[in-house]
């Protein structure tokens, strides 16, 4: 007997509902709207009800992220944050969209400060010709797009540089953090925490890191990378503070407007 085929448009609809439900539940858990110990609520996506198949698949994804625990006759209950896979790029994105954005970015910056300078030091002894060429090209592309540092071309070059640096370290655990570091860079752009014009010294030092790695200068590469990560953390902190001040001043402005 020939099995029934699901029409392509129905598959697309199911896929869309899957993504929307995953985002709805995931963001609610990470943002604190669904508390630890609570069961997942009945999904409501603009009056659309996902099928049991979609609901089950989304629950499995959340379980793989450590956000929920599934038990027979109990269903899915939300886990405390200590059980989350906080290195999952999607979990990082939900944290960046939530009320804990500033703290999340700072924690990621601290992680970078521990990993990337050491990666640069190791890369001076492990990077091959192709990796050095990718680092150099990425640094050049960043300079070429320096006046649009908040745009996609600059972000693409920046991500390539830092992913390649981690890979060039020769440490597979460092390399596995590529998605995490990329989440920091893309999160800054997505949440408008990047300046329009890139810092000139940071740009120059990206090129210096590539050159120092090529020369095998481990200490020099580490020192330059230290400065790059520190500058990034300072910039994030400044932009986050400015964003917070603008948000706090908005109600006052609205109130003044309404009273005049």
BELJOTA-V163565 format. One record per residue. N is the residue number from 0. RES is the residue in three letters. SS is DSSP state (H for helix, E for strand, C for the rest). OMEGA is omega in whole degrees, 0 to 359 (none if undefined). NEAR is the number of other C-alpha atoms within 10 Angstrom. Layout:
BEGIN
N|RES|SS|OMEGA|NEAR + N|RES|SS|OMEGA|NEAR
END
This chain:
BEGIN
0|UNK|C|183|3 + 1|UNK|C|181|4 + 2|UNK|C|181|5 + 3|UNK|C|179|6 + 4|UNK|C|176|7 + 5|UNK|C|180|8 + 6|UNK|C|183|8 + 7|UNK|H|182|9 + 8|UNK|H|177|9 + 9|UNK|H|177|10 + 10|UNK|H|180|12 + 11|UNK|H|180|11 + 12|UNK|H|179|12 + 13|UNK|H|179|16 + 14|UNK|H|179|13 + 15|UNK|H|178|14 + 16|UNK|H|177|20 + 17|UNK|H|182|20 + 18|UNK|H|181|13 + 19|UNK|H|180|15 + 20|UNK|H|177|21 + 21|UNK|H|180|19 + 22|UNK|H|181|15 + 23|UNK|H|182|14 + 24|UNK|H|183|20 + 25|UNK|H|180|25 + 26|UNK|H|180|21 + 27|UNK|H|179|16 + 28|UNK|H|184|25 + 29|UNK|H|180|26 + 30|UNK|H|177|17 + 31|UNK|C|180|13 + 32|UNK|C|173|11 + 33|UNK|C|188|19 + 34|UNK|C|175|16 + 35|UNK|C|181|16 + 36|UNK|C|179|13 + 37|UNK|C|173|13 + 38|UNK|E|177|17 + 39|UNK|C|181|17 + 40|UNK|C|175|10 + 41|UNK|C|184|9 + 42|UNK|C|177|14 + 43|UNK|C|182|11 + 44|UNK|E|181|12 + 45|UNK|C|178|6 + 46|UNK|C|175|7 + 47|UNK|E|181|9 + 48|UNK|C|178|14 + 49|UNK|C|178|20 + 50|UNK|C|177|12 + 51|UNK|H|179|9 + 52|UNK|H|180|11 + 53|UNK|H|180|19 + 54|UNK|H|180|17 + 55|UNK|H|181|14 + 56|UNK|H|178|14 + 57|UNK|H|179|21 + 58|UNK|H|178|24 + 59|UNK|H|178|17 + 60|UNK|H|179|14 + 61|UNK|H|178|23 + 62|UNK|H|179|19 + 63|UNK|H|178|14 + 64|UNK|C|181|19 + 65|UNK|C|183|20 + 66|UNK|C|180|27 + 67|UNK|E|172|28 + 68|UNK|E|182|20 + 69|UNK|E|177|15 + 70|UNK|E|178|9 + 71|UNK|C|179|6 + 72|UNK|C|178|6 + 73|UNK|C|183|9 + 74|UNK|E|183|12 + 75|UNK|E|176|22 + 76|UNK|E|186|21 + 77|UNK|E|179|23 + 78|UNK|C|171|20 + 79|UNK|C|188|15 + 80|UNK|H|180|15 + 81|UNK|H|181|9 + 82|UNK|H|181|13 + 83|UNK|C|169|19 + 84|UNK|C|188|17 + 85|UNK|C|176|16 + 86|UNK|C|177|15 + 87|UNK|C|182|16 + 88|UNK|H|180|16 + 89|UNK|H|176|17 + 90|UNK|H|177|22 + 91|UNK|H|180|22 + 92|UNK|H|178|19 + 93|UNK|H|177|19 + 94|UNK|H|180|22 + 95|UNK|H|178|24 + 96|UNK|H|184|17 + 97|UNK|C|183|16 + 98|UNK|C|184|13 + 99|UNK|C|187|13 + 100|UNK|H|183|18 + 101|UNK|H|179|17 + 102|UNK|H|180|14 + 103|UNK|H|180|18 + 104|UNK|H|180|23 + 105|UNK|H|177|17 + 106|UNK|H|179|13 + 107|UNK|H|178|18 + 108|UNK|H|177|20 + 109|UNK|H|176|14 + 110|UNK|H|179|15 + 111|UNK|H|182|23 + 112|UNK|H|179|18 + 113|UNK|H|190|13 + 114|UNK|H|191|18 + 115|UNK|H|176|23 + 116|UNK|H|177|26 + 117|UNK|H|177|21 + 118|UNK|H|178|26 + 119|UNK|H|179|31 + 120|UNK|H|180|26 + 121|UNK|H|182|24 + 122|UNK|H|179|31 + 123|UNK|H|179|27 + 124|UNK|H|185|17 + 125|UNK|H|186|19 + 126|UNK|C|175|24 + 127|UNK|C|185|14 + 128|UNK|H|181|10 + 129|UNK|H|180|11 + 130|UNK|H|177|21 + 131|UNK|H|179|23 + 132|UNK|H|179|16 + 133|UNK|H|177|17 + 134|UNK|H|181|29 + 135|UNK|H|180|20 + 136|UNK|H|180|17 + 137|UNK|H|179|24 + 138|UNK|H|178|24 + 139|UNK|H|180|17 + 140|UNK|H|176|18 + 141|UNK|H|177|25 + 142|UNK|H|181|20 + 143|UNK|H|182|14 + 144|UNK|C|185|18 + 145|UNK|H|180|20 + 146|UNK|H|177|15 + 147|UNK|H|185|18 + 148|UNK|C|178|21 + 149|UNK|C|182|22 + 150|UNK|C|186|17 + 151|UNK|H|182|14 + 152|UNK|H|177|16 + 153|UNK|H|180|23 + 154|UNK|H|181|22 + 155|UNK|H|180|16 + 156|UNK|H|180|21 + 157|UNK|H|178|22 + 158|UNK|H|180|21 + 159|UNK|H|180|18 + 160|UNK|H|187|24 + 161|UNK|H|174|22 + 162|UNK|H|181|21 + 163|UNK|H|178|22 + 164|UNK|H|180|30 + 165|UNK|H|179|27 + 166|UNK|H|183|21 + 167|UNK|H|180|27 + 168|UNK|C|184|23 + 169|UNK|C|180|17 + 170|UNK|C|185|14 + 171|UNK|H|178|11 + 172|UNK|H|174|11 + 173|UNK|H|181|18 + 174|UNK|H|181|18 + 175|UNK|C|179|13 + 176|UNK|C|181|19 + 177|UNK|H|180|18 + 178|UNK|H|180|15 + 179|UNK|H|179|20 + 180|UNK|H|178|23 + 181|UNK|H|179|19 + 182|UNK|H|177|24 + 183|UNK|H|183|22 + 184|UNK|H|181|20 + 185|UNK|H|179|21 + 186|UNK|H|177|19 + 187|UNK|H|180|22 + 188|UNK|H|184|18 + 189|UNK|H|183|17 + 190|UNK|C|173|14 + 191|UNK|C|178|15 + 192|UNK|C|175|20 + 193|UNK|C|175|23 + 194|UNK|C|178|18 + 195|UNK|C|182|13 + 196|UNK|C|183|12 + 197|UNK|C|177|18 + 198|UNK|C|186|16 + 199|UNK|H|181|10 + 200|UNK|H|179|11 + 201|UNK|H|178|18 + 202|UNK|H|181|16 + 203|UNK|H|183|16 + 204|UNK|H|173|19 + 205|UNK|H|177|25 + 206|UNK|H|178|20 + 207|UNK|H|180|18 + 208|UNK|H|179|30 + 209|UNK|H|181|27 + 210|UNK|H|181|19 + 211|UNK|H|176|23 + 212|UNK|H|179|28 + 213|UNK|H|181|23 + 214|UNK|H|181|13 + 215|UNK|C|180|18 + 216|UNK|C|185|18 + 217|UNK|H|182|21 + 218|UNK|H|180|17 + 219|UNK|H|180|20 + 220|UNK|H|180|28 + 221|UNK|H|181|23 + 222|UNK|H|180|16 + 223|UNK|H|180|21 + 224|UNK|H|175|26 + 225|UNK|H|183|19 + 226|UNK|H|181|16 + 227|UNK|H|181|22 + 228|UNK|H|178|21 + 229|UNK|H|180|16 + 230|UNK|H|179|15 + 231|UNK|H|180|19 + 232|UNK|H|179|20 + 233|UNK|H|181|13 + 234|UNK|H|178|17 + 235|UNK|H|181|20 + 236|UNK|H|180|17 + 237|UNK|H|181|13 + 238|UNK|H|179|18 + 239|UNK|H|178|21 + 240|UNK|H|179|13 + 241|UNK|H|179|13 + 242|UNK|H|180|14 + 243|UNK|H|179|12 + 244|UNK|H|178|11 + 245|UNK|H|180|11 + 246|UNK|H|182|11 + 247|UNK|H|181|11 + 248|UNK|H|182|10 + 249|UNK|H|180|11 + 250|UNK|H|179|11 + 251|UNK|H|180|11 + 252|UNK|H|179|11 + 253|UNK|H|181|10 + 254|UNK|H|179|10 + 255|UNK|H|180|10 + 256|UNK|H|183|9 + 257|UNK|H|183|8 + 258|UNK|H|184|7 + 259|UNK|C|none|5
END
